[in-house]
């Protein structure tokens, strides 16, 4: 009978099914958990920057419909201009989005913050 190597531990085992890749169910669960953890770890820096940006925009906008701040003010508040969820465009201008918030450039090198 054919033997295989467990993908997690490298131990040799005899599979009970044609598509069996692990010696035990516990090894399969641990292996899949490790893959999921690697994926979360890879996304963590961007997710953290997006969360920080969203928190800053939410605090600055408050209950207002829109507010305007300078780029330097946002940078001083800890805003990361490299982290955004999408770039959108309307008939007037392009703008950066961080979840439900939009940053639209203004003529005087300021940015208007509004909810989408």
ZIGI-V186867 format. One record per backbone hydrogen bond with DSSP energy under -0.5 kcal/mol. CO is the residue of the C=O (numbers start at 0). NH is the residue of the N-H. E is the energy in kcal/mol with one decimal. If there is no record, write none. Layout:
co->CO nh->NH e->E
co->CO nh->NH e->E
This chain:
co->3 nh->12 e->-2.6
co->5 nh->9 e->-1.6
co->10 nh->5 e->-3.0
co->12 nh->3 e->-2.9
co->12 nh->14 e->-0.6
co->16 nh->19 e->-1.0
co->20 nh->6 e->-1.5
co->23 nh->27 e->-1.6
co->24 nh->28 e->-2.4
co->25 nh->29 e->-2.6
co->26 nh->30 e->-2.5
co->27 nh->31 e->-2.4
co->28 nh->32 e->-2.4
co->29 nh->33 e->-2.2
co->30 nh->34 e->-2.1
co->31 nh->35 e->-2.2
co->32 nh->36 e->-2.3
co->33 nh->37 e->-2.2
co->34 nh->38 e->-1.9
co->35 nh->39 e->-2.3
co->36 nh->40 e->-2.7
co->37 nh->41 e->-2.0
co->38 nh->42 e->-1.5
co->39 nh->43 e->-1.3
co->40 nh->44 e->-0.5
co->42 nh->46 e->-2.5
co->43 nh->47 e->-2.6
co->44 nh->48 e->-2.0
co->45 nh->49 e->-2.7
co->46 nh->50 e->-2.3
co->47 nh->51 e->-2.3
co->48 nh->52 e->-2.6
co->49 nh->53 e->-2.6
co->50 nh->54 e->-2.3
co->51 nh->55 e->-2.4
co->52 nh->56 e->-2.6
co->53 nh->57 e->-2.6
co->54 nh->58 e->-2.2
co->55 nh->59 e->-2.5
co->56 nh->60 e->-2.5
co->57 nh->61 e->-2.2
co->60 nh->63 e->-1.9
co->64 nh->114 e->-0.9
co->66 nh->112 e->-3.5
co->68 nh->110 e->-3.3
co->69 nh->73 e->-1.9
co->70 nh->74 e->-2.4
co->71 nh->75 e->-2.5
co->72 nh->76 e->-1.5
co->73 nh->78 e->-2.6
co->74 nh->77 e->-1.2
co->78 nh->80 e->-0.7
co->79 nh->82 e->-1.4
co->81 nh->83 e->-0.7
co->85 nh->96 e->-2.9
co->87 nh->94 e->-2.7
co->92 nh->89 e->-2.4
co->93 nh->104 e->-0.6
co->94 nh->87 e->-2.9
co->95 nh->102 e->-3.0
co->96 nh->84 e->-2.6
co->96 nh->85 e->-1.3
co->97 nh->100 e->-2.1
co->99 nh->115 e->-3.0
co->100 nh->97 e->-2.3
co->101 nh->103 e->-0.5
co->101 nh->113 e->-2.1
co->102 nh->95 e->-2.0
co->103 nh->111 e->-3.1
co->105 nh->108 e->-0.9
co->108 nh->70 e->-1.0
co->109 nh->105 e->-2.9
co->110 nh->68 e->-2.3
co->110 nh->112 e->-0.5
co->111 nh->103 e->-2.6
co->112 nh->66 e->-2.0
co->113 nh->101 e->-3.1
